[in-house]
Amino acid sequence: MLLFEVMLKEQKFLHNGAWEAAIVKDKRKIKKGPILLQNEFILPQDSYSSPIPIAMKKFLHLQHLKKFCCIGAQKLFDNLPNNKDKPF
């Protein structure tokens, strides 16, 4: 009875050396999650609970560039949280 299956790959460890077999992947290390139906997926947890403030210099650069963007992007750039204490 085979408890696990490994994949072997032939490779050379030295330029003039002989071909040797090496383990590439051990199937025991594959993490399996819950069984999902086709076209279903699980979203990862949020990394942050709120938007991260950007530096004031970056905020000012975006304010300069927003004149080249559509109205929706301009509103987004206006509402970005910025860190007034951190100029860079």
Backbone bond lengths (Angstrom), bond angles and torsions (degrees), N, CA, C in turn:
res aa  C-N    CA-C-N  psi(-1)  N-CA   C-N-CA  omega(-1)  CA-C   N-CA-C  phi
1 M - - - 1.438 - - 1.532 109.08 -
2 L 1.331 117.11 130.15 1.458 122.54 -178.90 1.523 109.27 -93.12
3 L 1.333 117.39 118.16 1.457 121.24 -178.05 1.521 112.54 -80.11
4 F 1.291 117.34 -33.34 1.458 120.80 177.79 1.518 108.49 -149.02
5 E 1.316 114.89 162.37 1.450 120.73 -177.54 1.516 108.81 -121.54
6 V 1.319 116.89 136.58 1.457 121.03 177.46 1.519 109.29 -119.95
7 M 1.309 115.77 153.78 1.449 121.24 176.58 1.524 107.56 -103.26
8 L 1.316 116.38 136.20 1.459 120.77 178.63 1.520 109.38 -111.17
9 K 1.313 115.02 147.71 1.452 121.09 177.93 1.505 108.02 -133.68
10 E 1.317 115.58 137.48 1.463 120.07 176.71 1.524 108.44 -85.02
11 Q 1.317 116.49 132.37 1.459 120.46 178.74 1.510 110.02 -151.91
12 K 1.321 115.46 161.51 1.459 121.65 175.50 1.519 108.37 -105.11
13 F 1.314 116.93 132.79 1.451 120.52 177.26 1.530 111.61 -89.05
14 L 1.322 116.65 -23.49 1.461 123.02 175.31 1.523 108.24 -126.07
15 H 1.311 117.41 155.56 1.459 121.05 -177.78 1.527 111.51 -58.42
16 N 1.328 117.66 -45.08 1.460 121.42 -179.45 1.520 112.25 -97.75
17 G 1.328 117.40 7.96 1.449 120.40 -176.21 1.513 113.63 -78.45
18 A 1.305 114.82 173.57 1.461 121.31 179.71 1.524 110.01 -80.23
19 W 1.330 115.70 157.86 1.460 120.55 174.95 1.521 108.31 -73.41
20 E 1.331 116.27 133.18 1.459 121.32 -179.96 1.517 109.62 -129.85
21 A 1.329 115.88 149.60 1.465 120.84 178.41 1.527 108.81 -86.75
22 A 1.323 115.98 139.20 1.466 121.30 178.93 1.523 108.81 -137.06
23 I 1.329 116.87 146.67 1.464 121.51 178.44 1.520 108.65 -74.45
24 V 1.333 116.39 130.42 1.453 121.36 -179.99 1.519 110.92 -100.39
25 K 1.316 116.91 -43.76 1.459 119.08 -173.42 1.524 109.48 -148.03
26 D 1.301 115.68 135.63 1.448 121.38 176.68 1.522 107.71 -107.27
27 K 1.315 117.57 118.07 1.465 120.75 -175.10 1.523 112.94 -68.52
28 R 1.311 118.93 -13.20 1.461 119.96 178.03 1.526 111.75 -67.92
29 K 1.326 117.41 -23.53 1.453 120.87 -175.74 1.526 113.03 -86.94
30 I 1.306 118.33 -1.38 1.460 120.91 179.31 1.519 108.79 -75.46
31 K 1.339 115.86 124.57 1.461 120.54 178.92 1.521 108.54 -83.40
32 K 1.291 115.67 131.55 1.453 120.07 178.76 1.517 108.61 -113.40
33 G 1.315 115.60 130.43 1.451 121.51 178.82 1.517 110.18 -97.17
34 P 1.312 116.56 -164.65 1.457 120.32 179.10 1.533 110.95 -67.57
35 I 1.306 115.78 152.70 1.457 120.94 178.86 1.525 108.54 -75.70
36 L 1.322 115.66 126.20 1.460 121.35 -178.25 1.520 109.68 -116.88
37 L 1.314 115.79 153.55 1.449 120.55 175.13 1.520 109.30 -73.60
38 Q 1.335 116.00 166.67 1.452 120.31 179.33 1.535 109.15 -61.55
39 N 1.322 117.06 140.44 1.462 125.18 -179.58 1.526 112.93 69.20
40 E 1.316 119.32 17.64 1.462 122.72 174.30 1.525 108.87 -108.30
41 F 1.310 116.17 150.89 1.457 120.89 176.98 1.521 109.32 -153.21
42 I 1.316 116.23 163.73 1.456 122.75 179.58 1.523 107.99 -110.17
43 L 1.320 117.32 127.98 1.451 121.26 177.21 1.527 110.11 -78.53
44 P 1.335 117.96 141.20 1.467 119.71 176.35 1.521 110.49 -71.46
45 Q 1.316 115.87 163.16 1.460 120.78 178.18 1.524 109.61 -68.46
46 D 1.333 116.41 153.70 1.461 120.97 178.24 1.523 110.00 -65.24
47 S 1.324 116.32 138.82 1.458 120.98 177.22 1.524 111.58 -78.44
48 Y 1.330 115.87 -31.51 1.459 120.70 -177.66 1.521 109.06 -131.79
49 S 1.321 116.38 149.79 1.465 120.22 179.80 1.525 111.86 -88.41
50 S 1.328 117.71 -18.31 1.455 121.72 178.53 1.534 108.33 -149.73
51 P 1.344 117.85 165.42 1.468 119.52 178.30 1.529 111.87 -60.59
52 I 1.310 116.39 144.63 1.463 122.02 179.37 1.525 108.37 -87.72
53 P 1.330 118.26 128.73 1.468 119.94 179.31 1.524 111.62 -64.67
54 I 1.335 116.07 141.93 1.461 120.59 177.62 1.523 108.56 -97.73
55 A 1.312 115.94 162.55 1.467 121.06 179.96 1.526 109.55 -66.46
56 M 1.308 115.84 151.67 1.467 121.51 -177.66 1.529 111.33 -61.92
57 K 1.327 116.83 -36.55 1.466 120.58 179.60 1.525 110.40 -62.58
58 K 1.312 117.10 -43.82 1.462 120.96 178.04 1.522 110.64 -65.91
59 F 1.325 116.88 -39.24 1.461 120.90 178.26 1.531 110.61 -60.93
60 L 1.341 117.09 -43.00 1.461 120.86 179.50 1.530 111.68 -66.79
61 H 1.336 116.86 -37.00 1.464 120.13 176.11 1.531 110.61 -63.65
62 L 1.320 117.07 -40.96 1.458 120.11 178.13 1.524 111.51 -66.17
63 Q 1.321 116.81 -35.27 1.457 119.65 177.16 1.526 110.69 -64.02
64 H 1.331 116.35 -35.56 1.459 120.19 177.49 1.536 110.50 -69.86
65 L 1.327 117.52 -39.98 1.466 121.74 -176.42 1.522 113.58 -78.57
66 K 1.312 117.80 -18.11 1.464 119.69 -173.76 1.521 113.09 -65.84
67 K 1.329 117.97 -20.23 1.463 119.17 179.16 1.527 112.16 -66.68
68 F 1.340 117.17 -16.41 1.463 121.36 178.11 1.528 112.04 -93.90
69 C 1.324 117.82 -0.61 1.468 122.49 -175.29 1.523 111.20 -105.82
70 C 1.336 114.60 168.07 1.468 120.13 177.87 1.535 109.57 -73.02
71 I 1.315 116.06 170.51 1.467 121.68 -175.26 1.533 111.45 -62.64
72 G 1.330 116.82 -37.77 1.468 119.76 179.19 1.520 111.88 -62.38
73 A 1.329 116.89 -41.79 1.462 120.73 178.72 1.521 110.72 -69.04
74 Q 1.327 117.13 -36.36 1.462 120.32 178.55 1.527 110.98 -62.00
75 K 1.328 116.15 -41.54 1.472 119.70 178.08 1.528 110.73 -65.29
76 L 1.327 116.19 -39.24 1.465 120.16 177.81 1.524 110.60 -61.68
77 F 1.329 116.50 -46.25 1.470 120.44 -179.32 1.525 111.56 -64.60
78 D 1.330 116.91 -35.02 1.466 119.66 178.70 1.526 112.05 -67.44
79 N 1.325 117.19 -31.25 1.471 121.47 -175.08 1.525 113.81 -96.50
80 L 1.327 117.88 6.04 1.470 119.57 178.79 1.518 110.51 -66.83
81 P 1.327 117.12 135.52 1.470 118.37 175.65 1.525 109.41 -71.61
82 N 1.312 116.37 134.31 1.462 119.63 178.98 1.514 109.76 -126.33
83 N 1.294 113.85 157.11 1.455 121.76 -177.64 1.526 108.10 -102.64
84 K 1.328 117.05 92.32 1.454 121.29 -176.22 1.533 112.25 -65.32
85 D 1.327 116.78 -22.50 1.465 120.37 179.92 1.535 111.79 -76.31
86 K 1.344 116.36 -25.42 1.459 121.63 -178.39 1.513 109.58 -106.17
87 P 1.306 119.15 102.76 1.453 119.33 -178.58 1.528 112.98 -71.11
88 F 1.352 118.87 -27.26 1.478 121.33 -177.52 1.499 110.61 -119.59
